[in-house]
């Protein structure tokens, strides 16, 4: 069996992104349609600590995966790791601004 071409990989990633966007859009439409009396902003504020805990678990999982990738035969470049850490820091900074 031959290896998939680069174009096919790009199209597969694009299709996955489009499907994720459509799923998110469908969830938003379902929320507005079937739960019109619920204020989503208040719900996020009341459950903010649980979301923080969830994000910390996700960061821990990504950190463990990065650790195993670094110990593998082809480690990630430093720039990629710095970019991932900066993306996490930016995400937490935006969440902190949102909570103010």
Secondary structure, 3 states (H helix, E strand, C coil): CCCCCHHHHHHHHHHHHHHHHHHHHHHHHHHHHHCCCCCHHHHHHHCHHHHHHHHHHHHHHHHHHHHHHHHCCCCCCHHHHHHHHHHHHHHHHHHHHHHC
